[in-house]
Amino acid sequence: MSSYRRQFTSNGTPSPGVPAASYSGLVNARPLNGGSSSSSQIHHYTAPPPAAAPAPEEIDDNDLDPTLFFEKNRIKTLQDERVHIQKKTFTKWCNSYLSRAREEIHDLFTDLADGILLLKFLEIISGEKLGKANRGRMRVQKIENLNKCLDFLKRKKIQLENIGAEDILDGNERLILGLIWTIILRFTIDNIEIDGKETGERKHAKDALLLWCQRKTAGYPNVKVENFSTSWRSGLAFNALIHAHRPDLINFDRLNPQDPLGNLNNAFDVAEKKLDIARLLDAEDINVSHPDEKSVITYVSLYYHYFAKQKTELTGARRVAKIVGGLLDSDQLQGDFEQISSDLLEWIQKTISWLNDRRFPNNLKNIQDCLTQFKSYRTVEKPPKYKEKGELEALFFTIQTRRKAMQRKSYVPPQGLFMHDIESAWDKLERAEHDRQVALINEMMRLERLEQKARRFQKKAQLRENWVRDMTQVLEQFECGRTAAEVEAAVKKQQAIEADILPREERFAALSVMSSELIRENYHDAAKIQAREREVMDRWANLRRLLNERKTQLSTLNELKNLVRDIDTLVVELSHLEPMIRNRDIGKHILGVEDLLQKHELIEAQLNGHGEWLKNVRKQAQAYIISKGQQYDMLQRKLDGVQVQYDNLVSLCSQRREALSRAREYFLFVQNHEEEMNWLQEKDDICVNMLQNRHIHSTPQISRLYKVLESEMQGHWQRSKQIITAGEKILPHVASREDVHHRISVLQSRWEQLRKLSAEVGRWLIEAEKARSYFQDANDAESWIREKMPLVRSDDYGRDANASEVLYSRHLRLEEEIHAYRSDILKLDEMAAHLASQTQYNFEAGTSTSSSNELNSEEDLVVPQVQVLYDYTGNGISVHKNEILALIEKSNKDWWRILRQNGVEGYVPANYCRMVAGETVTVSQQTASKTTTIRTEDGKNAILERQEGISSDYRKLTNLAQTRHRLLSDAIKLYKFYAECNGFESWASETNNLLVEDAPTEHVQAFRRKFDKLENDMTTNGGTQLKRINDMADELTVEGHSQSDNIRARQNLINQIWNDLQKLRKIKADSLRTAEILAAFEESCEDTRSWMDDKMALLQHNPDAKDVKGFEALQRRYQNLERDLKPLQEKMINLKKMADDVKKAHPEQAELIDRQMRELERLHADLLGKAAERIREAEQNQGQQMFDRAAKDLLAWGAKTLCHLESDERAGDVNAAEALLKAHFDLTDAVSSKGYEFDYVNELGNRLLTKNPHLRDVSQRLAEVERLRSSLKQSAAYKEARLKGQLDLQLFNREAERIDAATKGHEVFLEYESLGDSVESVENLLKRHADFESKLKAQEDRIKAFKRTTEGLAAEHEQSPYIQKRCDEVVARRRDVYTAADQRRAKLEAALAFQNMKRNAAELSAWITEKQKVASDDSYRESSGLHRKLLKHEAFEAELRANEAQLRAINDEGEGLIARKHYETPAIRHIIIPEHRLGAFGPCRPRKGSQAVPSGRHEAVEPHSRGCSPEARRARNPVGFDRLRSRPAQREGRHPEAHNPGAGNRKLRAQDPRGRPAGSKDDRQRPL
């Protein structure tokens, strides 16, 4: 170990007296002699063979020689110095890489011991990840890290000899230096390659580095690099290397060869400061006789790599300079950009302020100067700034381009100096410029326009002024004249002048408008314009005044002339009318009187016209007289004379009119009386004829005649009353009073006779109409029953569930229709019984038997053609695909009535056919009408027998419908049951296929997940389907389904399939469980076997006796072996238990399991025996050291852990508490895992004490370890309890906060105070409140759980007072919510009762108001339509009786609410309806009924032709005869009837006019 080898010079000769550092067990590296770079060529630095070492006795002899002793000491000193220099160099070299990870090595021999820094260093220098370092403090963990490093170097094909992790851990200096040197060679020097120019040979590593140095320093004085030792002592070589690459950093000529320290320090300083080359060496390290070669090589390699990197990048140095210059230029450009931008923005802001100024001068010249200034700005000032903006953009682009080229971030200008800011400001400038230009142009145009307008104003003002002056002269010279002709001429002249002056008013107004516009638009000379306008308008006003004066004067003269002329003309006209008014002739008959009256009306019209004329003349004359115009007294005399003449004529005209009117009234009475007597005679004859020819088949014709008679009687009775009134009126004034009185008496007697005849005809019509209506309705009922009978007898129940459901829905509609028709059948029964008991027909004379005559007729119809899309057979007809048929009618949307070519008629589904476009066909249809004559004695029996047949057919129809309903329902259920069964069988088949798969021996976990999913599917889907099928089968069986046996058999089959699946599932689960247990057992056995094999291999390893270090490392592993074997014993016990369990559950696997266990037990016994042997060997050699090391490590770890356990940590929320508790559990697990180490230390110490009881240190350490173990357990338990208490408290707080949050939401909900304003709104609020109460109820369990949690915590927690208080607050707040919810519900229920009562009262009030109008109707006093009015009155009384109970119920409900002190008591008092409102109908009800009933006997009309209300029809005829007779046979939405040629014209209809079935709820009378 202590031997050394001489260092070789570059030429291979040993350097005399220069010892070399001997690295024992040094690693291999690439050769340094320029040999091949192949990894197989290695150079070993090893110690000389043992035979070369001097014997001990020889060393002792040589020590006596002083020279030899000095030489040995000298060599030793040199070796120590060399180690010191290399340690320092290698440490700095390593730190140059570790600094990247902010790590540092202080002591190379100790800091690498744990392997963490070495791992990090190798990761940095290699650029690869070596895995996470184990930061444990135990020796085995440190060795693990170091082994990772050594394994990594081995993977890099770096052969290591005689070095192990223990050597590094123990701080072997020479081996550590050798390891670092090997890393330097491998990662920094080995990759240097240079071609030799002379030989062309490629040099590597050290030789290549030496050649590079020689080339770079060639030509420098006093520099000659021949090796890596003495050639560098002067320091010039280092300076030459730097100067060769960076001449700007060193002035080589000023270096002094005699100052090596200065040269070295200069080179090292420049390299460190300017080139960032780590200073691995100091000048004193080189300035020695023989500098350390490895240190120099390491340092020079940094130079090479630095400069080689620049050379590899080709233009590295220039690029740096360029980049630096670019940075400076870029900074300069950025400064220029910011300055120019600021100046430009400032100019823009100033310019915008100037451009936005709108204070323009108010004259044209100055505004033109402003335009000139603006033009100068645009042509002179703005272009340079625009150019500057463009240059600024180019400058910004240049800056960004250069920064991008230098791979720098984009330049971001200061805030407000961005290009978009400049662009935005320039845009504002452009807009301001444009706005100013527009404003200047507009202002200039405005001023120009004002100037033009001012000139135009002056011109027009001058023209108007001249014209006014001329016209004023004309008016001043105007004369009116004295004679009529002169006045008339003057008037015409004045009118001509006025016609010339007045149209010019608009011109003067336009002149004023122009002046106003000039003033309003701020014309600079506006005052002058205003003065000029005022002057012209004054002249115009003066002209108008003169004109009006002349006009007034002429008008007065002209008015007098006209008045005198009109009075004279009126006198002449009145004189002509006077003889005609005084005539005494009144005529001899009505035509003569009419003629005289017409003539007199013409005279009156003329006289009235003259009166209006006189009135106008008088009005004009009075005005003239009052003004006392010329000759006004003469005008007054003429006016009085003509007025007297007119008044006399008016009086005479009135007397003439009265005489003519009396004559006309008398003659008109006589004429009307004669006409009315003739009409009465005619109607008497008609009534007598109807009574003589009463036949039942002529009832419709007689009914129509009777209706016409009634209508005519009503009209003629009114006329007769007028005639009688007129006769009574003229009695005092006519001479023949007896004649008038006789005529009145005769007219009244003839009316009484006609009324009696009419009443007799009406009574007969009522009886006849009832009989005819019954037979007609009976025919319709029979036709309807025949129509529906094929539908209920159909045996089509559908081919599948959908078809059955469609048929079922149709049948339901049919049943509803049949049920609705029941009321019609019952009414027919009542009608038949009534007719049979009260029939009083009058038949033809001589008829003794009943006869029936049918009149057949044939008509042609043009109908469309249809094509059959699908084959169809049913309803007594069969059609084929593509067959062409005739469409008789579209009965409804589902069925069409068709006719085949062979004459067969029937019904097919509408969706089975389609219309043939444009194709029609002509078919013949026969119709029949029947006339029936019945003997009186046989009528009763015929009616009863026919009605019995109808009722029997209806009962049969109902029974068949019920049977078909049940069968269709059974079919639907059966189809659904079979569909469920089919779906289940399909699912069971797929599941069975999955269950029959064999359980794999591999990938058991994946198969387990698949099986669990299958099990879940069987539980959810399969179980649910099975339950649904069983429920359906049981339900169908209990109902007595016709297919009960088949259903039960199918149910049993399904259950059998399910049972088979369950058996397969259990078998599959057992086999999978077996596979899982076996897999887990085999995995555990394999892991245990592998672990024991590894330990056995370790125990069987025998190191070389010469390898002391390896032996020591192996001994240290043996020391930890006993601790590693402790868990194995427990694992073997668990394996035995697992094996026993598997064998019990699966005996078939017992042999395999026993064989595996026997093998494991054998391996375990061998391992324990071998381990015991090795442990004894280790304890014999280093037992106490092993104990001390283990106890020390354990105590150190325990102290640190105990500190953590005793720390007082508080949690602020649940997450923090859970995190603290989890961290504590992790720490507790770590403490538990240390149990094996505690046991190992105790056992080892006890064994040592057994061998040597005097070892006090061991006893003390054992006591400390035991105390530590007890303290750890106590502290862990205490801290766990404390942390659990904190977690419970935080969970309690969180739950309390959540409950409070929910309670807050409930309180907000209950704060809503609206109670609704209608029944619907209150019901919605009640529904929301019910949901709210359900939510409260659902949260009850949460509150109870919270209380239980509180009780448990309060009993034992240190914060129990706070917990109890917080719980009381939460519960109290919750209790308030319950109270508020109850109050809210009570209010809502009260509001609902109030709103219901309010709505009912409002509806009843509206009904009462409506019926009051009916009750106050006096139309019953008239004789027409009394029967209809009687029926309406009966319906009205029925409604009154029905609503009296409703009124009492509403009032009782209101009184009850008031008694309960309802919050709406005032409103309820106002709503309650007084009973006297219904009582108000009392007086009119008997009066109207008693007056209407006698007259009702005279009414005999058809109900459907009366036009009366539906209520009246229902009151008179509850069956609805109007519906039974008034509708055609074809009904919408009904299946067609069977073919019935005898029912040609009419059928029974069971729907009202609104399309609802008869007898439905809408047809019944409802009070409200």
Salt bridges, closest charged atoms under 4 A:
ASP63 OD1 - LYS72 NZ 3.79
ASP107 OD1 - LYS87 NZ 3.04
GLU123 OE1 - LYS120 NZ 3.91
GLU128 OE2 - LYS156 NZ 2.36
GLU161 OE2 - HIS44 ND1 3.44
GLU166 OE2 - ARG1117 NE 3.99
ASP170 OD1 - ARG139 NH2 3.04
ASP170 OD2 - ARG1116 NH1 3.46
ASP190 OD2 - ARG30 NE 1.60
GLU193 OE1 - ARG202 NE 3.00
GLU193 OE2 - HIS204 ND1 3.48
ASP195 OD1 - ARG202 NH1 2.55
GLU226 OE2 - LYS224 NZ 3.01
ASP248 OD2 - ARG246 NH2 2.98
ASP269 OD1 - ARG279 NH1 2.41
ASP282 OD2 - LYS88 NZ 2.96
ASP282 OD1 - LYS92 NZ 3.80
ASP285 OD2 - LYS88 NZ 2.38
ASP292 OD1 - ARG82 NE 3.40
GLU293 OE2 - LYS206 NZ 2.30
GLU346 OE2 - LYS350 NZ 3.46
ASP357 OD1 - ARG359 NE 2.91
ASP369 OD2 - LYS365 NZ 3.89
GLU388 OE1 - LYS385 NZ 3.69
GLU393 OE2 - LYS389 NZ 3.06
ASP421 OD1 - HIS420 ND1 3.15
GLU423 OE2 - LYS389 NZ 3.26
GLU430 OE2 - LYS382 NZ 3.09
GLU433 OE2 - ARG378 NE 2.75
GLU433 OE1 - LYS382 NZ 2.65
ASP435 OD1 - HIS434 ND1 3.68
GLU443 OE2 - ARG446 NH2 2.60
GLU451 OE2 - HIS524 NE2 2.76
GLU465 OE2 - ARG469 NH2 3.77
GLU465 OE1 - ARG532 NH2 2.72
GLU465 OE2 - ARG539 NE 3.31
GLU498 OE2 - LYS551 NZ 2.94
ASP500 OD1 - ARG504 NE 3.63
GLU505 OE1 - ARG544 NH1 3.42
GLU517 OE1 - LYS453 NZ 2.44
GLU521 OE1 - ARG449 NH1 3.00
GLU535 OE1 - ARG532 NH1 3.60
GLU549 OE2 - ARG545 NH1 3.17
ASP568 OD1 - LYS638 NZ 3.28
GLU573 OE1 - HIS610 NE2 3.87
GLU578 OE2 - ARG582 NH2 3.08
GLU594 OE2 - ARG664 NE 2.56
ASP595 OD2 - LYS599 NZ 3.56
GLU601 OE2 - ARG657 NH2 3.82
GLU604 OE2 - HIS600 NE2 3.18
GLU604 OE1 - ARG657 NH2 2.81
GLU612 OE2 - LYS615 NZ 3.84
GLU658 OE2 - ARG662 NH2 2.50
GLU675 OE1 - ARG719 NH2 2.62
GLU676 OE2 - HIS716 ND1 3.15
ASP684 OD2 - ARG750 NH2 3.37
GLU710 OE1 - ARG1506 NH2 3.93
GLU712 OE1 - LYS683 NZ 2.60
ASP739 OD2 - ARG743 NE 3.09
GLU752 OE2 - ARG755 NH1 3.38
GLU769 OE2 - ARG772 NH2 3.24
ASP777 OD2 - ARG1525 NH1 3.68
GLU782 OE1 - ARG946 NH2 3.23
GLU787 OE2 - LYS788 NZ 3.12
GLU787 OE1 - ARG1531 NH2 3.35
GLU805 OE2 - LYS976 NZ 3.55
GLU815 OE2 - HIS811 NE2 3.58
GLU815 OE1 - HIS965 ND1 2.67
GLU817 OE2 - LYS788 NZ 3.56
GLU817 OE2 - ARG1531 NH2 3.86
GLU817 OE2 - ARG1534 NE 1.88
GLU830 OE1 - LYS827 NZ 3.93
GLU844 OE2 - HIS695 ND1 3.98
GLU883 OE2 - ARG900 NE 3.00
GLU889 OE2 - ARG897 NH1 3.45
ASP894 OD2 - ARG813 NH2 3.71
GLU905 OE2 - ARG897 NE 2.13
GLU905 OE1 - HIS1539 ND1 3.28
GLU937 OE2 - ARG935 NH2 1.97
GLU948 OE2 - ARG955 NH2 3.39
ASP970 OD2 - ARG966 NH1 3.95
GLU980 OE2 - ARG1028 NE 3.29
GLU985 OE2 - ARG1050 NE 3.21
GLU997 OE1 - LYS1010 NZ 3.54
ASP1012 OD1 - ARG1008 NH1 3.07
GLU1015 OE2 - ARG1065 NH1 2.92
ASP1031 OD2 - LYS1027 NZ 3.03
ASP1034 OD1 - ARG1048 NH1 3.31
GLU1039 OE1 - LYS973 NZ 2.78
ASP1070 OD1 - ARG1073 NH1 2.85
GLU1076 OE2 - ARG1008 NE 2.59
GLU1086 OE1 - ARG1089 NH1 2.84
GLU1122 OE1 - ARG1247 NH2 2.45
ASP1124 OD2 - LYS1095 NZ 3.34
ASP1140 OD1 - LYS1143 NZ 3.88
GLU1148 OE2 - HIS1146 ND1 3.58
ASP1154 OD1 - LYS1143 NZ 2.77
GLU1159 OE2 - ARG1089 NE 3.67
GLU1161 OE2 - LYS1136 NZ 3.87
ASP1166 OD2 - ARG1162 NH1 3.62
GLU1177 OE1 - ARG1174 NH1 3.53
GLU1179 OE2 - ARG1247 NH2 2.59
GLU1179 OE1 - LYS1251 NZ 3.83
ASP1208 OD1 - ARG1210 NE 3.59
ASP1208 OD1 - ARG1282 NH1 3.25
GLU1209 OE1 - LYS1279 NZ 3.58
ASP1226 OD2 - LYS1222 NZ 3.51
GLU1237 OE2 - LYS1234 NZ 3.08
ASP1239 OD1 - ARG1269 NH1 2.96
GLU1243 OE2 - LYS1126 NZ 2.37
GLU1280 OE2 - LYS1284 NZ 3.00
GLU1295 OE2 - ARG1342 NE 2.56
ASP1300 OD2 - ARG1366 NH2 2.85
GLU1307 OE2 - ARG1373 NE 3.00
GLU1320 OE2 - ARG1399 NH1 3.58
GLU1333 OE2 - HIS1329 NE2 3.20
GLU1333 OE1 - ARG1385 NE 2.84
GLU1369 OE1 - ARG1366 NH1 3.80
GLU1389 OE2 - ARG1385 NH1 3.29
GLU1437 OE2 - HIS1433 NE2 3.18
GLU1439 OE2 - LYS1411 NZ 3.55
GLU1444 OE2 - ARG1485 NH1 3.88
GLU1499 OE1 - ARG1506 NH2 2.65
GLU1502 OE2 - ARG772 NH2 2.71
GLU1502 OE1 - HIS1504 NE2 3.62
ASP1522 OD2 - ARG1513 NE 2.44
GLU1537 OE2 - LYS1547 NZ 3.01
ASP1552 OD2 - ARG1554 NH2 3.11
ASP1552 OD2 - ARG1556 NH2 3.80
ASP1562 OD2 - ARG1556 NE 2.77
ASP1563 OD1 - ARG1554 NH2 3.44
